[in-house]
Amino acid sequence: MEEKKYETVLKIFILQFAAIAVILPFVWLLSTALKSPGEVFTPTLKLIPDTFMWSNFLEIMDRAPFWLYMLNTIIVCVGILLIQLLLVIPAAYAFARLDFPGKDVIFLLFVIQIMLPLESIIIPNYLITKKLGLLNTRTGLILPFVASGFGTFMLRQTFKQVPNALEDAALIDGAGHLRFIWHVLIPLSRPTIVTFSMISIATHWNDYFWPLIITDMDRVRTLTIGLGMFVQQESGSDWTLLMAATLFVCAPIIAFFLATQKTFIKSFLTSGIKG
C-alpha cells in the first residue's frame, strides 16, 4: 500500500514538472509581450511588468496588417476543414460499410497518401496551382489539402465500430445512406470528427511552407508568413513587439484547443461503440 502511495506521489510530481516545463515558455511569452523594451533584459527574472503595455498589440497592427493575415488564415483553415469533411465522411462510410470492387486497393492508396510528406509533392502541386492561375489566391492555399487520407482512415475506423444493428434499424425505418450518415454515424462519431477538426486546423494554422511558396502579397498572406516577415523587419530589435505578434498568432489556436479539449481527450479514452 505504501509503495503504491509513493508511486502515485512520484507520478504527480513528474506530471506537475512536465506541466510547468510546457507552460513556462508561454508565461514568458505573455510577460514579454506586455513589457516595455527597458524591462526585457534585467539582472533578475521579472515575469510581472511594472506597467502592462497593451499598446504593444496596437503597435504591431500599425506596422503590419495582422488582422488581414488573421482573416486569411481563418478562411483558409475553415475552408480546408469544411471541404475535407464533405469528402472524407462519405469516403470513410464507403470504405467502412459498403462493398465494391477494388475497395481494399483504393483504401491502400489512401493510406499511402498519409505517408507522403508535403515536400515530396510540392513541385507538382505548385505547377498545377500555377497552371490553374491560383497563385496568390486563397483557393490556391486551400486546394492541395482538401482530400485527407488521414481523416478518411480515422473516420473509417470509427464507422466500422458502429453496430450493424443500428444500420439495420435505420434501413427498416426507410433511411438511405445519407440519412444514416447524418442521423446515426455523425452523432456517434462526434469525438473523432472534433479531433480530426482540431488536427486539421492546427496543422494548417501553423503551415509555413506552402503559403511561403505561392504567396508574395499581403492581401493573401497567412499569419505564419506575416509573422516571419515581421520578424525579418524587426530583426530582433524589439522583443516586446515580436512577442506580442507571436502571442497574437498563437492565442486563437490555444483558445480553440482549450474550448474543445474535453472532446479531444474523450476521443482517445473511448475505443468506439460496444454493441
C-alpha positions as CSV (number, residue, x, y, z in Angstrom):
1,M,0.0,0.0,0.0
2,E,2.8,2.4,0.9
3,E,4.6,1.5,-2.3
4,K,1.6,2.4,-4.4
5,K,1.2,5.7,-2.5
6,Y,4.9,6.6,-3.3
7,E,4.3,5.7,-6.9
8,T,1.3,8.0,-7.1
9,V,3.2,10.9,-5.5
10,L,6.1,10.3,-7.9
11,K,3.7,10.3,-10.9
12,I,2.0,13.5,-9.7
13,F,5.4,15.2,-9.3
14,I,6.6,14.2,-12.7
15,L,3.3,15.4,-14.3
16,Q,3.5,18.7,-12.5
17,F,7.1,19.2,-13.5
18,A,6.2,18.4,-17.1
19,A,3.3,20.8,-17.0
20,I,5.5,23.6,-15.6
21,A,8.1,22.9,-18.3
22,V,5.4,23.2,-21.0
23,I,3.6,26.3,-19.6
24,L,6.7,28.3,-18.7
25,P,7.6,29.4,-22.3
26,F,4.0,30.7,-22.7
27,V,4.2,32.6,-19.4
28,W,7.5,34.2,-20.6
29,L,5.9,34.9,-24.0
30,L,2.9,36.7,-22.4
31,S,5.1,38.5,-19.9
32,T,7.5,39.9,-22.6
33,A,4.6,40.9,-24.8
34,L,3.2,43.1,-22.1
35,K,6.5,44.7,-21.1
36,S,8.2,47.9,-22.1
37,P,11.5,47.4,-24.0
38,G,13.5,48.5,-20.9
39,E,12.1,45.7,-18.8
40,V,13.0,42.8,-21.1
41,F,16.7,42.4,-20.1
42,T,17.0,42.8,-16.3
43,P,19.5,41.3,-13.9
44,T,16.8,39.3,-12.2
45,L,13.9,37.3,-13.7
46,K,10.8,39.5,-13.7
47,L,7.6,38.0,-15.1
48,I,5.1,40.7,-14.0
49,P,5.8,44.0,-15.7
50,D,5.6,47.3,-13.8
51,T,3.1,48.6,-16.4
52,F,1.1,46.4,-18.7
53,M,1.9,47.7,-22.2
54,W,-1.3,46.8,-24.0
55,S,-0.3,49.3,-26.6
56,N,2.3,46.8,-27.9
57,F,-0.6,45.0,-29.6
58,L,-1.9,48.2,-31.2
59,E,1.6,49.0,-32.4
60,I,2.1,45.7,-34.2
61,M,-1.2,46.4,-36.1
62,D,0.3,49.7,-37.3
63,R,3.4,48.0,-38.5
64,A,1.8,45.0,-40.3
65,P,-1.7,44.1,-41.3
66,F,-2.1,41.3,-38.8
67,W,-5.9,41.4,-38.8
68,L,-5.8,40.7,-42.6
69,Y,-3.4,37.8,-42.0
70,M,-5.8,36.5,-39.3
71,L,-8.8,36.7,-41.7
72,N,-6.8,34.9,-44.5
73,T,-5.8,32.2,-42.1
74,I,-9.3,31.6,-40.7
75,I,-10.7,31.5,-44.3
76,V,-8.1,29.0,-45.4
77,C,-8.3,26.8,-42.3
78,V,-12.1,26.7,-42.2
79,G,-12.3,26.3,-46.0
80,I,-9.9,23.3,-45.9
81,L,-11.7,21.7,-43.0
82,L,-15.3,22.0,-44.4
83,I,-14.3,20.6,-47.8
84,Q,-12.3,17.8,-46.1
85,L,-15.3,16.8,-44.0
86,L,-17.6,16.9,-47.1
87,L,-15.1,14.5,-48.8
88,V,-13.8,12.2,-46.0
89,I,-17.1,11.4,-44.3
90,P,-18.7,9.8,-47.4
91,A,-15.4,8.2,-48.3
92,A,-15.0,6.7,-44.8
93,Y,-18.6,5.5,-44.9
94,A,-17.9,3.7,-48.3
95,F,-14.8,2.0,-47.0
96,A,-16.3,1.0,-43.7
97,R,-19.9,0.0,-44.6
98,L,-20.1,-0.8,-48.3
99,D,-18.7,-3.4,-50.6
100,F,-17.4,-2.6,-54.1
101,P,-14.7,-3.8,-56.5
102,G,-11.2,-2.7,-55.7
103,K,-12.2,-1.4,-52.2
104,D,-9.0,-2.7,-50.5
105,V,-6.7,-1.5,-53.2
106,I,-8.2,2.0,-53.2
107,F,-8.1,2.2,-49.4
108,L,-4.4,1.2,-49.6
109,L,-3.8,4.2,-51.8
110,F,-5.5,6.4,-49.2
111,V,-3.1,5.0,-46.6
112,I,-0.1,5.6,-48.8
113,Q,-1.1,9.3,-49.1
114,I,-0.7,9.6,-45.3
115,M,2.9,8.5,-45.6
116,L,3.8,11.1,-48.2
117,P,5.2,14.4,-46.8
118,L,4.1,17.6,-48.4
119,E,7.6,18.4,-49.5
120,S,7.7,15.3,-51.8
121,I,4.8,16.6,-53.9
122,I,5.4,20.3,-53.6
123,I,6.6,20.7,-57.2
124,P,3.6,19.0,-58.8
125,N,1.3,21.0,-56.5
126,Y,3.0,24.2,-57.4
127,L,2.9,23.5,-61.2
128,I,-0.8,22.6,-61.1
129,T,-1.7,25.7,-59.0
130,K,0.3,27.9,-61.4
131,K,-1.4,26.4,-64.4
132,L,-4.8,27.0,-62.9
133,G,-3.9,30.6,-62.2
134,L,-4.3,30.2,-58.5
135,L,-1.0,31.7,-57.3
136,N,-1.6,34.4,-54.7
137,T,-5.2,33.3,-54.1
138,R,-6.9,31.7,-51.0
139,T,-8.2,29.0,-53.3
140,G,-4.6,28.1,-54.1
141,L,-3.8,27.8,-50.4
142,I,-6.8,25.5,-49.9
143,L,-6.9,23.3,-52.9
144,P,-3.9,20.9,-52.3
145,F,-5.3,19.8,-48.9
146,V,-9.0,19.2,-49.5
147,A,-8.5,15.4,-49.7
148,S,-7.3,13.8,-46.5
149,G,-6.2,10.2,-46.3
150,F,-5.6,10.6,-42.6
151,G,-9.2,11.9,-42.0
152,T,-10.6,9.1,-44.1
153,F,-8.6,6.5,-42.1
154,M,-9.7,7.9,-38.7
155,L,-13.4,8.0,-39.6
156,R,-13.4,4.6,-41.3
157,Q,-12.1,3.0,-38.1
158,T,-14.8,4.8,-36.1
159,F,-17.6,4.0,-38.6
160,K,-16.6,0.3,-38.6
161,Q,-17.2,0.1,-34.8
162,V,-20.9,1.2,-35.1
163,P,-23.0,-1.9,-34.5
164,N,-24.7,-3.4,-37.6
165,A,-28.0,-3.5,-35.6
166,L,-28.2,0.3,-35.8
167,E,-27.8,0.2,-39.6
168,D,-30.4,-2.5,-39.9
169,A,-32.8,-0.5,-37.8
170,A,-32.2,2.6,-39.9
171,L,-32.8,0.7,-43.1
172,I,-36.1,-0.7,-41.7
173,D,-37.2,2.8,-40.9
174,G,-36.6,3.7,-44.6
175,A,-33.3,5.7,-44.1
176,G,-31.0,5.8,-47.1
177,H,-27.2,6.1,-47.0
178,L,-27.2,9.9,-46.5
179,R,-29.8,9.8,-43.7
180,F,-27.9,7.0,-41.9
181,I,-24.7,9.0,-42.1
182,W,-26.3,12.3,-40.9
183,H,-28.6,11.0,-38.2
184,V,-26.6,8.0,-36.9
185,L,-22.9,7.9,-37.9
186,I,-22.0,11.6,-37.5
187,P,-23.6,12.0,-34.0
188,L,-21.9,8.8,-32.8
189,S,-18.6,9.8,-34.3
190,R,-18.6,13.4,-32.9
191,P,-15.4,12.9,-30.8
192,T,-13.5,11.6,-33.8
193,I,-14.7,14.4,-36.0
194,V,-13.8,17.1,-33.5
195,T,-10.4,15.5,-33.0
196,F,-9.7,15.4,-36.8
197,S,-11.0,19.0,-37.0
198,M,-8.5,20.1,-34.3
199,I,-5.7,18.4,-36.0
200,S,-6.6,19.8,-39.4
201,I,-7.0,23.4,-38.1
202,A,-3.8,23.3,-36.0
203,T,-1.8,21.8,-39.0
204,H,-2.9,24.5,-41.5
205,W,-2.9,27.3,-39.0
206,N,0.8,26.7,-38.4
207,D,1.6,25.8,-42.0
208,Y,4.5,27.9,-43.3
209,F,6.0,26.1,-46.3
210,W,3.1,26.1,-48.8
211,P,1.9,29.7,-48.2
212,L,5.5,30.8,-48.5
213,I,5.8,29.2,-51.9
214,I,2.6,30.5,-53.6
215,T,2.1,34.0,-51.9
216,D,4.0,37.2,-52.2
217,M,1.3,39.7,-51.4
218,D,0.0,40.9,-48.1
219,R,-3.6,40.5,-49.2
220,V,-3.4,36.7,-49.2
221,R,-0.6,36.0,-46.7
222,T,-1.4,33.9,-43.6
223,L,-0.4,34.6,-40.0
224,T,2.8,32.4,-40.1
225,I,4.1,34.2,-43.2
226,G,3.1,37.6,-41.8
227,L,4.9,36.8,-38.5
228,G,8.0,35.6,-40.5
229,M,8.0,38.9,-42.5
230,F,7.5,40.9,-39.3
231,V,10.5,39.1,-37.6
232,Q,12.7,40.0,-40.6
233,Q,11.5,43.6,-40.5
234,E,12.2,44.0,-36.8
235,S,15.5,42.0,-36.9
236,G,15.2,41.2,-33.2
237,S,15.4,44.9,-32.3
238,D,12.2,45.0,-30.2
239,W,11.4,41.8,-28.3
240,T,8.2,43.2,-26.9
241,L,6.7,43.7,-30.3
242,L,8.0,40.3,-31.6
243,M,6.4,38.5,-28.6
244,A,3.2,40.5,-29.0
245,A,3.0,39.4,-32.6
246,T,3.8,35.8,-31.7
247,L,1.1,35.8,-29.0
248,F,-1.4,37.2,-31.5
249,V,-0.6,34.3,-33.8
250,C,-0.7,31.6,-31.1
251,A,-3.6,32.8,-28.9
252,P,-6.5,31.7,-31.2
253,I,-5.3,28.2,-31.7
254,I,-4.6,27.8,-28.0
255,A,-8.1,29.1,-27.2
256,F,-9.6,26.7,-29.7
257,F,-7.8,23.7,-28.1
258,L,-8.9,24.8,-24.6
259,A,-12.5,25.0,-25.8
260,T,-12.6,21.6,-27.3
261,Q,-10.1,19.7,-25.1
262,K,-12.8,17.6,-23.3
263,T,-14.0,16.2,-26.6
264,F,-10.4,15.7,-27.8
265,I,-9.5,13.7,-24.7
266,K,-12.7,11.7,-24.9
267,S,-11.9,10.6,-28.4
268,F,-8.7,8.9,-27.1
269,L,-10.3,7.5,-23.9
270,T,-13.1,5.8,-25.8
271,S,-12.4,3.0,-28.2
272,G,-15.6,3.0,-30.1
273,I,-19.2,1.8,-29.5
274,K,-19.7,-1.6,-28.0
275,G,-22.7,-3.4,-29.1
